[in-house]
Amino acid sequence: MLKIWGRTNSINVQKVLWCCGELDLEYDRNDAGNEFGVTGSPSYRALNPNGLVSTIEEGDFYFWESNVVVRYLAHKDEKGRLCPFDIHARFDAERWMDWQATVFWPALRPLFIQLIRTPLEHRDTAVIARAEQLSFAAVQILDTHLAGRRFLTGGDFTVGNIPAAVAVHRWYELETHHPELPNVRRWYEILRQRRPFRQAVMIPLS
């Protein structure tokens, strides 16, 4: 059985759990990271030298990097439910996964750390202001792209939506200004109706 290492409040673990839910995959999840420890142990570092989550194991096969894990699980699905068979549609989906990792999350993460994991008296207003600006700029990119599209990659739900939507959920849940972005809001509300999204992603931020 697929084994997943990582705590449920991790954005990178939530991507994997959501993907598993969409594909009806059974798995055994083990808490790891932050208050659970584990990630610094020699046995875990043998699986993932970065000491981060998520990591997956399937028998003697193991690897890490959440977006790659999501790709792997989607590509294994013979029905192609999340990974388009058409090469153009496939890489359209995958570019949005990379965009989340290289543009959106680097902008949003400092805001999340400041507002959720930093005591009020230690928060840096300059860091918050900068992160708010960059995060909104990233979400505006999504809003523009989603005009006339049901999902990021067109009419069908694909892996391309998973990383970006997990990050958008965090953006909406943070106590920060959320200017009206009708296309992102419409897309987000559609995703909120998916049971795997609700189960894996819609939990309190911590």
C-alpha positions in Angstrom: 0.0 0.0 0.0 1.1 3.6 -0.6 2.6 5.2 2.4 2.6 8.9 2.8 4.8 10.7 5.3 3.6 14.1 6.5 1.2 16.0 8.7 -2.3 17.0 7.4 -1.8 20.7 7.9 1.2 20.9 5.5 0.3 22.4 2.1 2.6 19.9 0.4 0.9 17.0 2.1 -2.5 18.3 1.3 -1.7 18.3 -2.4 -0.9 14.6 -2.2 -3.9 13.7 -0.1 -6.3 15.6 -2.4 -4.9 13.9 -5.4 -5.3 10.5 -3.7 -8.9 11.4 -2.9 -9.6 12.3 -6.6 -8.1 8.9 -7.7 -9.8 6.9 -4.9 -6.4 5.6 -3.8 -5.9 3.8 -0.5 -2.9 4.9 1.6 -1.4 4.8 5.0 -0.4 8.2 6.3 2.2 8.8 9.0 2.5 12.1 10.9 5.8 13.8 10.3 7.3 17.3 10.4 7.1 20.2 12.9 5.6 19.1 16.2 5.6 15.4 15.2 9.4 15.3 14.5 10.5 12.3 12.5 11.9 14.3 9.6 15.3 14.7 11.3 15.7 11.0 12.0 18.4 9.0 10.0 15.7 6.6 8.7 13.6 9.5 7.4 16.6 11.3 5.9 17.4 8.1 4.1 14.0 8.5 2.3 14.2 12.3 1.9 17.6 14.0 2.5 15.8 17.4 2.7 14.1 16.4 5.9 10.8 17.8 4.6 7.3 16.5 3.8 5.7 15.0 1.9 7.5 11.8 1.1 5.9 8.6 -0.3 6.8 5.0 -0.3 5.6 2.1 -2.5 7.4 -1.0 -1.5 11.1 -0.3 -2.3 10.3 2.8 -4.3 10.3 6.2 -2.5 10.6 9.8 -3.4 9.7 13.4 -2.5 8.7 16.8 -3.9 4.9 17.2 -3.6 4.2 18.4 -7.1 6.2 15.5 -8.5 4.4 13.1 -6.2 1.1 14.4 -7.6 2.3 14.0 -11.1 3.4 10.5 -10.4 0.1 9.4 -8.9 -1.8 11.0 -11.8 0.3 9.5 -14.5 -0.2 6.0 -13.0 -3.9 6.3 -13.3 -4.8 4.3 -16.4 -8.1 6.1 -16.8 -6.3 9.5 -17.2 -8.7 11.2 -14.8 -6.2 13.9 -13.8 -3.4 13.7 -16.4 -4.5 14.4 -20.0 -3.4 12.0 -22.7 -3.0 14.9 -25.1 0.6 16.2 -24.8 -0.4 19.9 -25.1 -3.1 19.6 -22.4 -0.7 17.6 -20.2 2.0 20.2 -20.2 -0.5 23.0 -20.0 -1.4 21.4 -16.6 2.1 20.8 -15.6 3.3 24.4 -16.2 0.7 25.6 -13.6 2.1 23.2 -11.1 5.6 24.7 -11.6 4.1 28.2 -11.5 2.7 27.4 -8.1 6.1 26.2 -6.8 8.2 29.0 -8.3 5.9 32.1 -8.3 2.8 31.8 -6.1 4.0 29.9 -3.1 7.3 31.8 -2.7 5.1 35.0 -2.6 2.5 33.6 -0.3 4.6 31.6 2.2 6.1 34.6 4.0 2.6 36.0 4.6 1.4 32.6 5.9 4.4 32.4 8.2 3.9 35.9 9.5 0.1 35.7 10.1 -0.2 32.1 11.3 3.1 31.0 12.8 4.6 34.2 14.1 3.4 35.7 17.4 1.8 39.1 17.0 4.6 41.0 18.8 7.2 39.5 16.5 5.6 40.1 13.2 7.4 42.2 10.6 5.0 44.7 8.9 7.4 45.2 6.0 7.5 41.5 5.3 3.7 41.3 5.5 3.2 44.3 3.2 5.6 42.9 0.6 4.1 39.4 0.8 0.6 40.8 0.4 1.6 42.7 -2.7 3.3 39.7 -4.3 0.6 37.3 -3.4 -2.1 39.5 -4.9 -0.1 39.9 -8.0 0.1 36.1 -8.4 -3.6 35.6 -7.8 -4.3 38.3 -10.4 -2.4 36.1 -12.9 -4.8 33.3 -12.1 -7.8 35.5 -12.4 -6.8 36.7 -15.8 -6.1 33.2 -17.0 -9.4 31.8 -15.6 -11.6 34.2 -17.6 -13.7 32.0 -19.8 -12.3 28.8 -18.3 -14.0 26.5 -15.8 -10.6 25.2 -14.6 -7.0 26.3 -15.1 -6.5 24.0 -18.1 -9.9 24.4 -19.7 -13.2 22.5 -19.1 -11.7 19.4 -17.3 -10.3 19.1 -13.9 -6.6 18.1 -14.1 -3.5 18.0 -11.8 -2.7 21.6 -12.9 -5.4 22.8 -10.5 -4.3 21.1 -7.4 -1.2 23.0 -6.2 -2.6 26.4 -7.2 -5.9 25.8 -5.5 -4.4 24.6 -2.3 -2.4 27.9 -2.2 -5.5 30.0 -3.1 -7.4 28.4 -0.2 -4.7 29.5 2.1 -4.7 33.0 0.7 -8.5 33.3 1.2 -8.2 31.9 4.8 -5.5 34.4 5.8 -6.6 37.6 7.5 -5.5 39.9 4.7 -7.2 42.1 2.1 -8.8 40.1 -0.6 -9.8 42.3 -3.5 -12.6 41.1 -5.7 -11.3 38.6 -8.3 -14.4 37.1 -9.9 -12.8 34.4 -11.9 -10.7 33.1 -9.1 -13.6 33.2 -6.7 -15.8 31.3 -9.2 -13.1 28.6 -9.7 -12.5 28.3 -6.0 -16.2 27.8 -5.2 -16.4 25.1 -7.8 -13.4 23.3 -6.2 -15.0 23.7 -2.8 -17.8 21.4 -4.0 -15.3 18.5 -4.5 -15.3 16.2 -1.6 -11.6 15.3 -1.8 -10.8 19.1 -1.6 -13.0 19.6 1.4 -11.5 16.6 3.2 -7.8 17.2 2.5 -7.6 21.0 2.2 -10.4 22.7 4.1 -9.0 22.4 7.6 -7.9 25.2 10.0 -4.5 26.8 9.1 -1.8 26.0 11.6 
